[in-house]
Amino acid sequence: MLKWEKEGLIFRASDHGVGSWVANSALTPTPMRLNDDTIRVYAGFRDGAGVSRIGYVDVLADAPARIVGISRRPVLDVGRDGCFDDNGVIMGDVVPRPDGIYMFYVGFQLVAKAKFLAFTGLAKSTDGGESFARVSEAPILDRGPGQTTIGAVHSAMFDQGRWKIWFACGDGWEYIGGKPYPQYHIRYVESSDLLELPRLGRECLRPTGSEYRIGRPRVYRIGGKYVMYFTYGTTSGDYLPGMAYSVDGIEWVRKDEDVGISLSPLGWDSRTLCYPALIQHRDSILMFYNGNDMGADGFGLARAKGTLGQS
């Protein structure tokens, strides 16, 4: 069990005037090592209308609370009118490969009879992560059985010629106080071809008790096991991280008591704490995460001693 020490809100979106496309939020922060000195954190930045575009914040690897760069324009903008991602894009995962950097992102579309639709797109960078081009204007993970409204990839590994993919899927809504909130759970697929992902995944985790959603799976290898950090929501308003362990990445045992991080008594992460994503630096593991209102303020940092395995 990792023991996390919080280092506070390190990126507040409202403090950085990089354009009207960044009015608030830094959704689902996703770190990637840029070089020996720099960690790049990709995130979804919202404009005044609430539409998210993906940009980045560069932090000093040895002092990750210190910001050393911010994207001046989106690295991935919204999609073409009528496409699945024409009303916003947020981060899923980013995976460096010899031929470029692969970005899995979640695209949002507004429709007449549901709050939104959210499915997964694929983009690729060949300039070191400064910009990304869509591999396809169609989603790589689209509607399927049990995922008529949501199919959102949040963790991807390339292992022995195959892509291993963990994603949130859903097809219903929970009404709380008269407002609809998406229901979803976590599934797994694998394929050698990202443009031919199966639409029907293997079930990993479902909500329990008062929970109605469990998603944003982030999967790592720690101590020879697969370890998943995720976020769950309850009908009473909790929105918190959980953990699960697996030998094969498919069958999971949930142990939320091992998360090792909790709400602060006051401040930006005192009501909700969500979307943790990890990266190794020297003998520490760094966690970037969102707080209240799903990251409306920005993202924070926590640190633990330990070692992540190779992904």
N, C-alpha and C positions, 0 to 999 in steps of 0.2 A: 504494500500500500504506500503510495506516494503522499508525502505531507507537503502541502503547498503554502508558500508565504506570498501574500499579495503585495504588489508594488504599486497598486493604484491605477487610476484612469490615465493612460499614457498618451492617448490620442483623443482629443475632443474636437469633433468635426467643426463646430461653430467657431473655433479659434483660428482656422486656417482659410483665408480668403483665396481659394483657387478657382473660383467661378461659381455661377449660379447652380451648376449641377451638383455642388456639395453644399446643401443647406443644413443638413443634419444627418446623423446616423453613420455607422460604419459596420454594416451587417455582415454576419458570419465571417469574421476575420480569419484568413487562411495563410499561414506563414510558409515561406519558401526561402531556402538559403540562396542568396544572390551571389555572394563570394565569401572569402574568409572573414571579411570585416562587416558584412551587411546582411541583415535578414529583411526580406521584402514581405510585407503583409498585404495581401490582396483583400479587398472588402467591397461591399456594395454601398455607395454613397447616394443618398436621396436628395432630390431637388425639392423645391417648395411645394410641388404637387404630390410628393411622396413617391415619385418614380425613381427607381434605383439604377445606377450605372456603375460598372466596376472600374475601380482605380487601385492605387497602392500607396502605402506608407512604408518608407525605408527606415529601419532603426539600426543603431549600432549594435552589433552582435555582442560585444563585451559589456555594453551598457544599454540594454534594449528599451529603457525608458527615454532614451535620447533619440529624437527624430532627426534624420539626416537628409530626408528627401520625401517629396509628395508628388504624385502624378498631377500634371497641370491640365490634363485632359483625360477622358476615359480611355482605358486600354481596351474596353469592350463597351460599346454603346448599345442602346436598345435596337431591336430588330426592325426590319422593314414592316410597314403597315400591313396588317393582316396576318403576319407570321406569329408563331407561338410565343415570341419574346418581344412583342411590340409595346408592352407596357411595363418594362423593367427587367433587369437581370441582376441576380445575386450570385455569390460564389458558392460552388460546390466543392471542387478540389482542383489542385494544380500539381502536375506530375512532369518533372523534367525527363526527357528522353534524348538519346543521341541526335535525333533528327529535329528536335525542337521541344518546346514546352507545351504540354497539353493542358487545356483548361476545361474542366467540366463545370457548367454553369446552369442555373435554374432560371428559366424564362417565364415571365408572367403575361397573361393575356386576360382582358376583361371580356366577359360575355353577359348576355342579357339575364340569364336565369341562375347564375351562381356568383358567388363573391369574386372568384377568380379561377383560372386554370394555371397550373405550374408544372412544366415538364422540362426535361434536361437537354441542353445543347452542348456541342463540342466546338471549341475554338483552339487555334494553334498559333504559337509565336515562333518566329525565326529570327527575331532581333533581340534575344535575351530577356524577353518579358516586358518590353516597352509598349508593345501593341500586340493584339491578337486578331486573327481573321477567322471567321466562321468556316468550319469544315463543311457544314451543310446548313441551309436555312430551315431545314426540318429538324425536329428533335430526334436525338439518338435513342431516347427512352420516352415513349409516347404512351397513349392510352393502352390499357390491357385489362385483363380480368382483375377486379379489385383495385384498379388504379384509373378510374375514369376522370378524376380531377387532378390528381397529383402523382408525379413520378419524378422524384428529385434526388439525383445522385449527389452524395456528399463525401464519399471516400472511394478512392480507386488505387489499386496496386497493379503493377505489371510484374508477373511472376512466371518464369519459364515459358515465355511465349504466349501467355494468356492474361487478359485483364480480369481482375477480381473487383467487383463493383458492389458497394453497399448503398442502399437508397431508401428514401421514405416514399411510401405510396398510400393513396387514399381515394375514397370515392363518396365521402359523406360529410355532414356538417353537424356540429354540436351547437345548439342554441343556448347561450348564456345571457341572461338579462335581455332577451329578445334579439341578440346579435349572433350571426353565424361565425363559428370558428372551425377551421378544418380538422377533420379526424384523419389520422394517418398512423402507420406502423412501419417497421423496418424489414426489408427483404434483401436478398443477395442474388446476383447473377454473375456469370463469367462467360467470356467469349474471347476468341483470338482476333475478332474484328469488331471495332467499336461501332461501326455502321450497321452491324447485324446483331445487336444485343437482343436476347430473348425478352419478350414482353412479360412473361410470367416468371417471377423470381421465387426463390426458396424463402419461406418465412423464417425470420430470425427472432424478432421480439414484437410483442403486442402490448398495448396498454393494459394495466391491471387496476382493480379497485376503482377509485374515482378518476383515474386518468382517462383522457379521451384522445390523446395524441402522444406519440413517441417518435422522435426523428433526429435529424442532423447527426447521423452516425459518423463518427471519426474513428477509424480502425488503425491500430498500431501493433507492432510486435514487441512485447516486453517480457524478458525472462523466458523466452521460448513459447510464449502463448500469444494468441491474438487478444488484444484488449480493445474494447469499444467504449468510447465516451459518447453520450447522447444527451438529448434534452427531452424532458417529458412535461406535459401540461395537464393540470387537473381542473375539474369543474369549479373548485373553490378559488382558482386563480394562481396556484403555484406554477412556476415555470423554472425548472431546476435541472442540473446535470445529474445523470446516473452513469453507472458502469456495468459492464458485463465481460465475461471471460469465455474463451473458446479454444479448443484444440485445433479445429479445422476451419474456423471462420464462418461456419454455417450454423452449428448447434451452439447456443449460448446459454450461460448461466449468469443471471443478473445478481449483482452485489453492490447496490447503491451505497452501502455503508463504507465502501472503499474510495469514494470520490475524493475525500480529503480537503474539500473546499466548500464553503458555505456562504450564506448571505452576510453582508456587513451590517452592523447595527444602524448605521446611517449612510446616506449618500447615494451615489450613482448605481451601486449594485446591492441596495438594501431590500428591494422588493422582488427582483428576479435576477437570476444568474444563469446564463445560457451560452450555447454554441462554443464550448471549449475546443481549441485546436492546439496541438503540441508540436514542438520541434526541439531537437537536441542542440545544445551548444556546450562544448567542453564537457564538464562533469555534471551539468545541470540540464533539466528539461524545462523549457519555457512554455507557458500556457497563455495564449491570447484568447480573450473571451468578451462577450457582451454582458451588459447589465440591464437596468430597468428599461422597460418599453422596447425590448428586443434590440438594444444598441442605439437608441436615439441619441445618447450623448457621444458615443464613440466606442472605443474598446480599451480594455485593461490588460494587465499583465500579472501573472503569478509565476513562481519559480519553485522547483523541487529538485532535490538531489536524486539522480538516477540515470538510467541508460535506456534509450529506445533502440530496438533492433532495426535491422535493415528492412525497408519497405520496398 
